[in-house]
Amino acid sequence: MTSCRDEVDDSDLYTFTGKTAYGFLADSKDFSDFAYILSKVKLSEKSTSTISELLSARGNYTVFAPSNEAIAFYLDSIYNTKGYDITQIPDSTAESIAKNSIIDNKDGNAYLSTDFVVGALGTTNMNSRYIQIDYANAVDGKLITRVNTNSKIITPDNEVYNGVVHTIDHVIDMSSSTLPDLIKRTDNLRIFAKLLELTGWADSMLEYIDRYYEENHPLMGNVDKGGGYAEGEMAPTPEHRFIGYTAFVEPDSVFEAQWGIPAPKIVGGNVENYDEIISEVIEKCKEAYPNATSEDLKSQDNAVNQFVSYHLLPMRIIFNKLVVHKTEIGYAWKSPENLTIDCWEYYETMGKPRRLLKLTEGSQTEGKRINRHATYDNGFYGNYRETSCDRKGARVYESNGNLVTNALNGFYYPIDEVLVYDDDV
């Protein structure tokens, strides 16, 4: 949920000699197109203020600024026109480019590159979408920082008076697909995508915003005492109430390697052996869920249906918050990459019966693990480290190569084992 102002207060505008985020962009010949877009886009439908005015005011903003070359490439590609005239850019496209690129950190500090961790940044952008960070090696072996997989940071940490500007080589283009549709469009997830469709779960994960709340929520509401608010004080209500989902998904190669499911055979862009694939998946699911006896795939008393639903969470969770690290012994919040003892979170999955899924992460787990089981040195003088592990758990990956994992209403994360709710769980 977010709440934001629709107008820029003139008293917030800077009058000193120096550069704000917008000044930095407007004064650079390499970012003149992005500066033009910012001057064109309003903060909201109700506002007369532009984003350029916002980035000229007091505040803390993180800006991922695409170069002129990046914007030209993006516009040429989506409009199939070489040398597309920036002055003809539609309002909707301009708004998408601008708001996807900016995070309003409000009372917090803007993000420096030293604040980045693999996963999503904790504050959403101006389109209420999470920006994801990961790292890769360039051809010359140097480490590069990627933003939403396809954009590379050229020059990080340009500090200005009201934030930080990171320059990037491609426009941040957020997927507008719902989570089931994004999975369906992903070439190495064809089997799970088909299971979502056949069980009806694809149709159950289409919402992304509470429409009733959009039209009926009050603008102001009572605030609990504390956090700078007095008892009975009023404050703006959240602007939106979002609906989201998270899916843990086996790539087709995992089904093939661990369950012996045939790999999809692609002919003319279509899978020609789905009947064979689904037949074998049904048999494996019946073995895993013997008490689910319905033959109707859309019934929640069906084995395949229960198999699929155990992969789904009714909430949108960024990768680095799947397991929360904060107060465990030896952990330093300024160095989140240095893990210590295991921490875990329990989540209730979708479907009936509702089942628990446990996510564990620590210095010994080699990543985030689903349903890991270990023995710990937890005696009176113990150090709480793992002494043995009899169930390693499915590893959860933050990315799927160069493929998009961030949907309009959630995320999917690839896993390296077939996930079932068995007796050991």
C-alpha positions, 0 to 999 in steps of 0.5 A: 500500500502507498500514500503519496502527495499529488502536488509539489509544495512550492516551499519545498523547491530548492533555491540553492546553487547545486544540482537536484536529481532533475537538475543533474539530468537536465544539465546532461546532454546524455539524459536530455530525453529522460529529462524531457519525459519527466517534464511531461509526466504528471504525478497523478491524474489529479495533479498539475505538478510534474515529476520534474518538479518533484525531482527539483524539490526536497526529498530522497529519490532513487533514480535509475536514469536511462540514457538517450540511447537507451530511450531511443532503442526502447521507443524504436523497438516498441513502435517499430520506427527508426529514429522515433520522435521523442516529442511524439511519445504518448502520455502512457508510454512516458508515464511508464518510463518515468514512474518505473525508473524512480523510487520515492524513499520519503524519510529514508535515504536514497539507495546507493549501490552499496545498499543493493542486495540480490532481490528486490529493493524494499521500497516500490517505484512510483508505479508501486512495482518492485525493482529487482537487483542482481549481478552478472559477469561481463564478457571481460569478467568484470562484475556488473549490476543488473536492474530488472534483469535487462538494464545494466548500471553504467554509472552508479551513485551520482549523489545529488542534493535530493537523492541518488541517480544511477545511469542505466543502459536500457529502459526499465520495462515492467511486465504487465502480465499477471503471474500465471500469464508470465509463467505461461510466456516463459519457455522453460516453465511450460509444464507448470504453466499447463498445470496451472491452466488445467487445475484452474489456478491460473484463473484464480490469480488474475487480480492485482488491485482491490477495486472496491477499495479504490472507489470507496476508501476514505482519504483520511483515517485514525492512526494508532498512537506512536510513530510520531502520531498522537492518539486520535490523530488523522492521517492519509489512508493508503492510496491502493490495496494491492493483491498479489501472489508468489509461486515456486516453480519447477523448470521443465528440466527438473520434472524431467530429471526427477520425475521422468516427465518427458520434455516438451516437444515444440513444433511450430511454437506449440507443445505437441506432447502435452497429453503424454506429459500430463498423463505422467504428471497425474500418475506421479501426483496420485502417488504423492497425494493418495488421499486426493481421489477426485478425477476432476483436475479443478477440484481441490480434492484432486491430486494434481490440484493439491500438488499445484496449490502447494506451490502457491502463496496468496501474497506477493513476497520479494526474494530477500524477504522470503526469510527475514533476518534481523536479530539472530546471533551474529547477524549485522543488518548493515552486512545482510550478505553475511548470514549466520545461524539458520532462520526460517519462516512458515507460510500457508499455501493456497488451496484446500487443505491449507498446508504449511511450507517452511523456508530456511536460510543461513550460512550453512544452507547454500541459499534459501531452502523449502522444507529443509530439516536439520539438527542443531547444536541448541544445548545450553552452551550450544552455538545453534549451528547445524550439526546434521541435515537429513533433508536438504530442501528445494533451493529457491533461486532469485532469477531465471537466467535472463527471463523476467520473474516479476509479474504485475501481481507477484513473483515466481521463483524457480526451484531445483526439486519437485516440491510435494507435501509428504509425510516427512514435511 
